[in-house]
Structure formats: C-alpha cells, structure tokens
Amino acid sequence: MQFKKLLGGRPVRAAVLLGLAVAAVVSYACGVDLMHVVQQHGDLVGALSVMGMTGEMDVKIMDALGKVESKLDDMSKKSEEEIKNLGKVSNDTKTAIENLGVEQRTLADRLVKLEQRGTQVKDDEGKDIALPGQLFVKSEAYTAFMGANAKQKVFGEVEMKNTVTNAIANTFSERRPGLVEGAFRVFTLEQLLTKIPTSANSVEWVRENVFTNAAGETAEGTAKPQSSITFTPGVMPVSTISHFLKITTQMASDNAALAAYINRRMIYGVNLRAETQIFAGNGVGANMSGLALAGNFTPHGYTAAGLTALDLANNRFSLIGKMIGDCAAADYPADVVVLNTVDWWTMRLTTDAQGRYILGDPGSDAPPRLFGVPVVASNSVPAGNVWVGSLAQAATLHDRENVGIALSDSDGDNFQSGLITIRADRRLALTVEKPAAARYGALKPA
C-alpha cells in the first residue's frame, strides 16, 4: 500500500521508470551503452509507447534536433570567418561539425523509428501512400545529387504534393501521419478555400462592385428596364514562402532520416507560414493579401450600445449570431465561423446560471458549431476577433507551385565544412473576390 501511494497510484509505470533509471546508472558504470540497446530492440520502445512514453521521447528528440541545428549554424558562421581570416577551416572546427553530423543523424534515426510506429496514411483502396519526404529521397534528382563526383553539387527542385486531409464536421483539417510532437499546428484554413492551379506569376481578376437590379414586370411593347453592374479590376502577385536549414553530409546520405526531416521540419515550416499569411497577410511587399486585410471583408459594425438597442446581450454568442444573420441577409449564407483557439475555448466553457455548459457537456462529441454553422479554431486568427462568412465564395487560393525541396553543397563554405543547405519553397496567391461575403471585427465590441 505504501509503495502504491509513494508512486502516485501508478506503481507499474513508475516501477518501470525507476528500473530504467537504475539500469542506466548500472550500465554506464559497466561501460554498456543502454541507449544503443534500446534502439536495437524495437519491442522495448513499443512497450514504452503503450504507457504513453514515446510521445515524450518524440518531443525530446525534436528539441535536441533544434539544438543541433543551432550549433551547426554557429559552426557554419565560424568556418566562414576562418576561411576569411586564415584561408581554410581549422581541424577543430571540422571535427566539431563532423561530431554534430553524427549526433544529428543519430537523432534523426531515432525520429524515423518513432515515425514508423505511427499510423501509415492509406488511400481509399487501403494501399500505403508515400509521404513527401519519402518521395523526395526516391526521386531521380536526389539519387543523381548524392552520386555526383563533382566538387560542387546543385540539386534541382522536387515538388511535393499536398498532404492528405480528413473531414471534420463540414470543414477540413490536415491530418499528419505518425506521432504528433509538440508545437505542431493543425492546419485548417487552406482546406476551406476554393483552390485552383495557376502557371502565372500574378493573378488578375475582376471584383463585382455594385449590382443594380432593375428587373421588373413590363407591358407588351414597352421599353425594358436596364440593370447595371460596376466592376473593380484587381491584380495579385504570386508570393513565395521559403526557408532553409543546414544539415550535415552524413544526414543527407541517410535516406530514411532525411525523409523524416523533410516531412517534419521543412514542409511544415512553409505550410505554417502559408496558414498565417492566408488570414493575416498584410499585402505589403512580398506578403499575401490575407482575409483580415482591410478591403477584403465587410466590418460587422456592431458596438455594445448597438447590440443593447437591439435587446441583445453584449456577448460573443449574440454578436456571432448577428454576423451570421447579416451574411444570410446579403445572400451569402455563412459556411464557417473562424475564431482564435483561446477565444473558442472560452466560449466552449461558458456556463448558464445553473453551471451547465451552454455548448454541451464535456463528454459530448458533437462537432463545434454555432447556430448551425461549423466553427474552425485557428491560432492564425488574432485573439479577440472573429471572421464569419462564406469562405467558399469570398476567396480563392491559387497554387503556383506546391512545396519544393532543394539541396546544395555550393552554398557559402558548405563544401569545405561538410554541410549541405536544404531549402523548401512554395508559391501561392490569395484573391478575395467578394468582400461582401465576409464579416470581421472585434469579438466583444466596446
């Protein structure tokens, strides 16, 4: 009884943790590499995953990879300074980079093993679908790059296809395979938009400005009424979203590790920025013109006094209800309510005078909806604001190029330092053709 109390009511898991800790100390004293033993026995990792421990290991691995990347960047800058001042890279710096390469590859291999234990994405026929990173390392361009004998190697881009998505309520969100480690955002906004491909560097469109409908009944032989429409032309340049990291040649030669690295670091980083730009892009310079940019929506226009005058409580529910009604009155029935994640959960936890949850009991598995309209929570939305509208009608996402991956050892002092630059790029544009189809503003007006 005392043992169970000491371990917080979980004697089995605690005992295993205690046992592993003791084993680590003993093995170290005996000169045995316990981590190597764990890596060689997948059944041990499988047992730990049953107790919910592999997720913790995955987070630690990603944190460790981030530290290695930071050290590699520092070593790259140091080698550049040595070449500038001494004309070559010192042996100590070369050794440090090689050691970091070994550490990076070891961590990536561990990441692969954890990723392989996750759920493999399958198509409608039950066949496994290759992930972008796997497609990359199987490409002819990558094979040619790694097999080149020239001192300088430049890798041609390989374009990655979009990830598989799954339906949630009447909206869509990205579903990533494998274990989910910390700070990976669930992408939602892009999957709600109408998407079309483009081969141009800019997108031209015509936005309807004012439609005056003069249609009416007319007597035979009399003049017919004439309606009118005014238009406003628009041009939106295609934006490029990109980033790069330096990796070691050891990791670049490890197909499985490189594939996992591309999936979890490079492609995610580009799509994370795209998600943010879709909503909050300010249209300045190379930035996209986002949904919340002035001119791309109709302000909801409500104030606390205005809601009170309508005999409505000045709360989030009343405001969103009015915004949904305004969209319907404008003949643009809303198909989504977009909120900041924190704001949504504040509403979800709202209770009535008896302490009952307004949006359903905590055990309810009902999809998030308000007044019958699906709710999408996104960290891309600024806290304290809400977007309501017909997203399918309001805007269009134009895909110029999906995420492309490129490698090169001819970037700076990469060749001398034993480093390879890996870069990810994506080109896309967002056009908002119907600002009247959207309402946006403060979630709780002053």
N, C-alpha and C positions, 0 to 999 in steps of 0.2 A: 504493500500500500504506500509506504514512504517513498519507494522508488518511482512509482507512478506519479505521485504528487510532485516529486522533485523535477520530473521531466515534463511537467505541464500537461499530463493526461495523455501523452503520446509516446509511450515507452518504446515502441518498436522503432519508429523513425529516429528518435533521439539516441537510442542504443546504437543504431547503425551509424549515425553521425559521430558518436563518441568512439565507436570502434574504428571508423576510418581515420579519425584524428590520431588515435593511439597507433594504428598501423602505419600512418605516415611518419610518426616520430621514430618508431622502431625500424622501419625500412630505411629511413635516412641514416640512422646510426649503423646499419648493416651495409650501407652502400648500395641499396636497391632503389631504383627509380620507380616509385609507386605509380606516378602518372603514366609512365610508359606501359606499365602492366595494365592499368585501367583502359588505355587506348587499345591495347591488344585484345581485350576481352569485351566485346560489344554487349554480352549478356549482363555484365555488371552495370554498364551505362543504362541498359534497358530497365534493369531493376530500379535504379535510382529514378528514372523518368516516371515509373509507376507512382513513386512517392512525391512527384511534383518537383523534383530537384533539377531536371535537365533544363527547365526554363531559366532557373537561376544561373546554371553554368553558361547558358547561351548569352545572357546579359553580360556576364563577366568576360566572356570571350570577346564580345563586341567592344566592351570598354578597353580591354587590353589591346585590341587591334587599333583603336583610336590613338592610344598612347604610342604604339609603334609607328603609326603614320606621322605623328607629330615629331618623333625622334628622327625619322627618315627625312622629313622636311628640313630639320635643323642640320643634319649631316650633309644634305644636298647644298645648303647655303654655305656650310663650312668648306666643302670641297671646291665650290666656285671661288671662294676667297683664296684658297690655297693655290688654285690654278692661276689666279690673277697675280698673286704675290710671289709664288715660288715656281710657277710654270708646270706644276704637277700636283697630284693628290698624294698626300703623305700616307705611309703604310698604316699608321694608326687609324686614320680616317677610313681607309679601305677595309681594314679589319672590322671596324665598328659597323660599317654598312653591311658587310657580309654577315656579321652576327645578328644584326637586325633582320636581315633577309631570312636567316634560319628561324628566328623567332616568329616572324610574320607568316612564314609558310607553315610552321607548326600550329599556330593558332588557326590559320585558315583550314588546315586539315581537320582539326577538331570541329570547326564550324561545319565542314562538309558532313562529318559523321552525324552531327546533331540534325542537320538539314535532311539527311537521308532517312531519318527516323520519323520525319513529319509525313503528312498526307500528300501523296503524289497527285497532281492535278490530272484528271482524266477527261476525255471528250465524251460525247453522247454515246459512243459505241463502247465505252469502257477502256479505251486504249490510253496509255500514258502520253501526256503532252510534254514536249521538251520545253524547259524554261529558257528565257532569253540567254542566260549565261551559258547553258549547255549548247544552244545553237551557235553561240559565238565561238566556243573552243572547237566545234566540229566544222567550222567554215574553212573553205579552201584558203581564204586570205590569211587566217590565223596560222594555218599549217605552213604556208609559204613564208610568213614572217618569222616563225620560230626556226625554220630550216634554212634561212638565208645565211650565206657565208660572208656577205659584205659587212664592212665595219659599221656602216650606218644602215639602219633598217627603219623604214617608214611603213606603217600598216594602213591599208585602205579601209575605210569605214565599213562596218557591217550593221545594217539597220535591223533593230529589234522590233518585233511586233508587240501590239498592246497585250496587257495581261488579261487573263480570263476573269470575267466578272460573274457575280451571282446576284439574283434578285432578292431584295429585302422590301417587303410590303409592295408598294408600287414604284419604288425607286431602286437604284442600283448602287452597289458599293464594291470596291475592289476586294478580291479575296486572294491573299497571298498564301502560297503553299508553305508547309513546314511549320516549325516553331516560330512563335511571334515574340521577338525580343523587345526590349524596352524602347520607347520613343519612336515607334513606327506608326505613322498616322494612317488611318483608314481613309482612302480617297473616295469622295462621294460626288463632288460637283461635276466633274468631267463626264461621268456616266449618265448624268441627267440631260446633257446638252445634245442638240442635233449636231451630228458630226459629218462633215464631208471632206474628201481629199482635195488638195489643190496642188498645182505644179508651178504656180506663180510666186513671185517674191512679195506681192501685195494683193490685197483683195478689194475690189471695187463693188459697191452695192448702192442701191437707191432706197432710201428710207422714206416711207409714206409720211407726209407732214400733216396735211389737213384733207379730209374727205367730206365734201358737202353733198349729201344725198338729196337730190331734188325729185326722185321718183314719185309719181303720183298718178291718179286716175285722170284720164283725158278723154274728152268727147271726140267722136269721129270727125276727122277733117281739121282739127285744131292743132296748134303747134305743141310739140312735145317739150317737156321741161328738160333742161340740161344740167347734169351733175358735173362736179369738178373735183379734181384731186391735184394737190400740190406735192412735190417731192423734194427731198434734200439729198444730194449725192454724198457718198462717203467713201473714203479710201483708208484701208487699214494695212500697214506694212506687216509682214510676217516677222515675228520675234524669234530670236534664237536663245534658247536656255542651255547653258553648258557649265561644266565644271571638270576639274582634273585632279588626280592624285598621283603620287609617285609610288611605285612598287618595286620590289627587287626582281632581278632576273630569275632568282630561284622560284619565286612565286609565279612568275609569268610562265615558267616551264611546267608548272603543275596544273594540268587541265582542270581537275575537279575543284581545286582550291580557287583558281581564277574564275571559274563559272559561278561559284558561290559568292565570290567577292563582287562580281558584276551585278548579280541579282540583288544583293543586299546593301550595296553601298552606292554604286554609280547610277543605276537606273532609278533607284528610289530617290536619290537626291534631286535628279532632274524633274521627276514627276511631282515631288513635293513642292518644288518651286512653281511648277505649272499650276498646281492646285491653288496656290496662294495668288498667283497672278490672275487667274480666271475670275476671282472675286474682287481682289483688292488692287489690281494693277492700276497705276495712276496715269498711264498713257504718255508719260514723259520719256523722251529719248527712246531707248530700246524696250521700255516696259510695255506690256499689253494694256489694252483698254478694258478694265475689269467691269463686272456687273455693278459694283458700287461707285463707279466713277460718275460724277455729276454729268447729266445729259443722257446717261444710259438707263435711267429709271425715272419714275414719277414719284416725287416725295409724297409720303402719306398725308402730310399736312395737319395732323391732329395735335392738339395741345391738351393739357389737363383740363383747362376750362371748357374746351370744346367738347370733350367726352362727357363732362358733367352736365353740360347743356343738353346733351342727348340722353340724359338719365342713365348714363353708363358709368360704371366704376372705372376709375383711372388705374387699371391694372393691365397686365400683359395679355390676358385672355381676351378682354374686351377690345383692345387695340388690334390684335391679330384677327379677331372676328370681323372688325370693320374693314380691315385691309382686304380680307378675302371677299367680303361683300362688294367692295369698290371694284375689285378686279372683275367680278361677275357682272356688275352694272356696266362696265366698259366693254363687255363681250369678250373678255379674256379670262375665262374661268381659271382660277389658280390651280396649278398641279403640284406645288411644293411650297412649304414654309421652311426657310433656311435660317437657322439660329446658331449662335455661338454655343459650343458644347456646354460650358458652365451655365449659360442662361437657360438652356433646355432642361438641364437637371434641376435648376432652381424651380422651374415650372412643374417639372415632373414630381417634385417632392412637396408641392403645395397641398395643404390640407384644409378642410372646411372647419366650421365651428365645433364639430364633434371629433376632430382629429383624424378624420378619414381622408385618405388620399384622393384628390379630385380626379386624377387621371388613371385611377385604378390601383388595386392592391399591389404591394411589392412583388408578390408571387405571380402576378399576371404576365402572360407572354404576348399580350396584344401589341402589334406594331405601333410605333409612335405616330400619332395623328392628332390634329386639332381641327375640330369642326369638319371632320371627314377628309381633310387634306393631309397627305403624308408630310412628316417632319424630317428634315435632314439636319443633323448637328455637325458643324464643321469648325475646327479651330482657325480656319481661314477667315471667318467672319469676326469682325471686331466686336468685343463684348459690349453689350448694351444696345445692339442694333438688330434689326430683323428685316429680311427680304422675303416678300410674298409675291408670287406671280405665276404666269405660265412660262416656265423656262423653255419649254419646247418651242414656243412661238417667239419669245423675246430675243433669243440669241442663237448664234451658230458658231461652232468651233471648226476651224479649218486646219486640217493636218497637212503640213507641207512635208515633213519628214518625221517618222517615229524615232525613238531613241536610237542613236548610232553610237557605236563604240569604236575608238581608235587607239592604237598603241604606237609608240615611237621611242627609240633609244637615242635619237639625234636631237633631243631637246636639251639645250644647255650642256651641262657636263655629264649627262646621263651615261654616255658610253664609258667614260673614264671611271665613273663612280659605281658602275654596275647597277644602274637604275633604269627603269622604263616608265615613261609617262603614259597613264591610261586616262583617256578623255571620253566624256559622254556628252552628246549634243541632241537637242530636239528643236524642231522648228514648227511653230504653230501661230495662229492668229484667232482672235475672238471678235466677232462683229455683233453689235446689238442693233437689230433692225427695227424693233418695236419697243421703245421705252415705255409706251403706254401699257404694255403687258406686265409691267412690274411695279411694285410699290416698295419703298425702302425708307427707313428712318429710325429714330430712337425707339427702343422697345418700351420705355416708360416715359412719355413726353412730360416736359416741365410745364 
